Amino acid sequence: MWGSMLLALGTGIVIGIVFQSLRIPSPAPPFLGLLGLLGMFLGQRLIPWIKLWLSSK
């Protein structure tokens, strides 16, 4: 899983560099939208951790 995430991050960085060097506007959502996506991702990961924590008590 970490390999896929690092590959996706690396690919995004390379594409961002290409877009910036060609002066093409980024198709990515604004920063606040990306923070919302991060929150959704963390929320999905949090539920299994909470269930595991509660079941261990």
Backbone as CSV, one residue per row, in Angstrom:
resi,resn,N_x,N_y,N_z,CA_x,CA_y,CA_z,C_x,C_y,C_z
1,MET,0.825,-1.198,0.000,0.000,0.000,0.000,0.867,1.258,0.000
2,TRP,1.917,1.265,0.840,2.772,2.456,0.891,3.470,2.682,-0.444
3,GLY,3.816,1.584,-1.127,4.462,1.718,-2.431,3.554,2.414,-3.429
4,SER,2.284,2.053,-3.420,1.319,2.686,-4.323,1.148,4.164,-3.993
5,MET,1.117,4.459,-2.699,0.940,5.861,-2.301,2.158,6.691,-2.688
6,LEU,3.352,6.143,-2.495,4.563,6.874,-2.879,4.653,7.038,-4.392
7,LEU,4.246,6.013,-5.138,4.229,6.115,-6.595,3.258,7.201,-7.053
8,ALA,2.071,7.238,-6.455,1.085,8.262,-6.804,1.601,9.659,-6.460
9,LEU,2.227,9.798,-5.297,2.775,11.094,-4.901,3.891,11.524,-5.846
10,GLY,4.793,10.614,-6.150,5.894,10.931,-7.060,5.400,11.314,-8.445
11,THR,4.422,10.578,-8.947,3.846,10.891,-10.251,3.192,12.262,-10.234
12,GLY,2.473,12.560,-9.177,1.837,13.876,-9.056,2.855,15.002,-9.032
13,ILE,3.965,14.784,-8.340,5.010,15.814,-8.287,5.609,16.036,-9.671
14,VAL,5.899,14.945,-10.387,6.464,15.074,-11.738,5.491,15.804,-12.659
15,ILE,4.227,15.431,-12.625,3.222,16.094,-13.468,3.094,17.562,-13.084
16,GLY,3.148,17.859,-11.787,3.095,19.253,-11.346,4.264,20.065,-11.881
17,ILE,5.450,19.469,-11.883,6.631,20.156,-12.424,6.463,20.409,-13.917
18,VAL,5.958,19.405,-14.641,5.732,19.571,-16.085,4.706,20.667,-16.337
19,PHE,3.594,20.642,-15.616,2.563,21.666,-15.797,3.124,23.054,-15.518
20,GLN,3.890,23.190,-14.439,4.438,24.500,-14.084,5.441,24.971,-15.134
21,SER,6.280,24.069,-15.628,7.284,24.476,-16.616,6.642,24.871,-17.941
22,LEU,5.499,24.274,-18.273,4.781,24.633,-19.502,3.760,25.748,-19.274
23,ARG,3.684,26.229,-18.043,2.748,27.290,-17.648,1.286,26.912,-17.935
24,ILE,0.972,25.653,-17.677,-0.399,25.155,-17.828,-1.054,25.236,-16.455
25,PRO,-2.254,25.812,-16.353,-2.915,25.864,-15.046,-3.235,24.452,-14.546
26,SER,-3.079,24.275,-13.262,-3.310,22.964,-12.657,-4.799,22.625,-12.647
27,PRO,-5.146,21.401,-13.047,-6.552,20.992,-12.991,-6.974,20.531,-11.594
28,ALA,-6.045,20.567,-10.642,-6.352,20.116,-9.282,-7.308,21.091,-8.598
29,PRO,-8.119,20.582,-7.668,-9.023,21.473,-6.933,-8.236,22.420,-6.030
30,PRO,-8.871,23.488,-5.581,-8.194,24.421,-4.678,-7.716,23.713,-3.409
31,PHE,-6.829,24.383,-2.696,-6.205,23.807,-1.503,-7.236,23.347,-0.479
32,LEU,-8.293,24.118,-0.273,-9.315,23.717,0.704,-10.014,22.427,0.286
33,GLY,-10.202,22.248,-1.009,-10.789,21.001,-1.499,-9.886,19.811,-1.219
34,LEU,-8.586,20.025,-1.384,-7.633,18.953,-1.095,-7.604,18.625,0.394
35,LEU,-7.750,19.640,1.237,-7.822,19.385,2.681,-9.068,18.571,3.024
36,GLY,-10.163,18.852,2.340,-11.380,18.071,2.546,-11.182,16.612,2.166
37,LEU,-10.490,16.381,1.048,-10.188,15.004,0.643,-9.296,14.307,1.668
38,LEU,-8.335,15.038,2.209,-7.474,14.476,3.247,-8.299,14.097,4.478
39,GLY,-9.232,14.959,4.849,-10.104,14.663,5.981,-10.946,13.419,5.740
40,MET,-11.453,13.267,4.527,-12.237,12.076,4.196,-11.374,10.819,4.291
41,PHE,-10.162,10.905,3.781,-9.248,9.765,3.836,-8.936,9.385,5.280
42,LEU,-8.611,10.390,6.091,-8.287,10.118,7.493,-9.495,9.581,8.250
43,GLY,-10.678,10.085,7.931,-11.896,9.581,8.557,-12.129,8.115,8.239
44,GLN,-11.868,7.723,6.998,-12.007,6.316,6.623,-11.025,5.442,7.389
45,ARG,-9.841,5.929,7.598,-8.813,5.155,8.308,-9.067,5.134,9.813
46,LEU,-9.715,6.155,10.324,-9.925,6.288,11.760,-10.926,5.268,12.299
47,ILE,-11.984,4.996,11.564,-13.034,4.085,12.028,-12.476,2.687,12.331
48,PRO,-11.713,2.058,11.424,-11.156,0.737,11.770,-10.233,0.781,12.986
49,TRP,-9.457,1.841,13.133,-8.573,1.963,14.296,-9.382,2.054,15.590
50,ILE,-10.466,2.813,15.555,-11.316,2.944,16.748,-11.959,1.600,17.086
51,LYS,-12.467,0.892,16.066,-13.073,-0.427,16.301,-12.054,-1.389,16.898
52,LEU,-10.848,-1.377,16.374,-9.795,-2.244,16.900,-9.458,-1.877,18.337
53,TRP,-9.366,-0.604,18.613,-9.049,-0.125,19.959,-10.136,-0.513,20.954
54,LEU,-11.411,-0.354,20.545,-12.521,-0.703,21.432,-12.615,-2.210,21.659
55,SER,-12.307,-3.002,20.644,-12.391,-4.458,20.800,-11.261,-5.010,21.665
56,SER,-10.177,-4.263,21.794,-9.053,-4.736,22.612,-9.251,-4.433,24.090
57,LYS,-10.259,-3.640,24.424,-10.506,-3.283,25.833,-11.418,-4.268,26.501
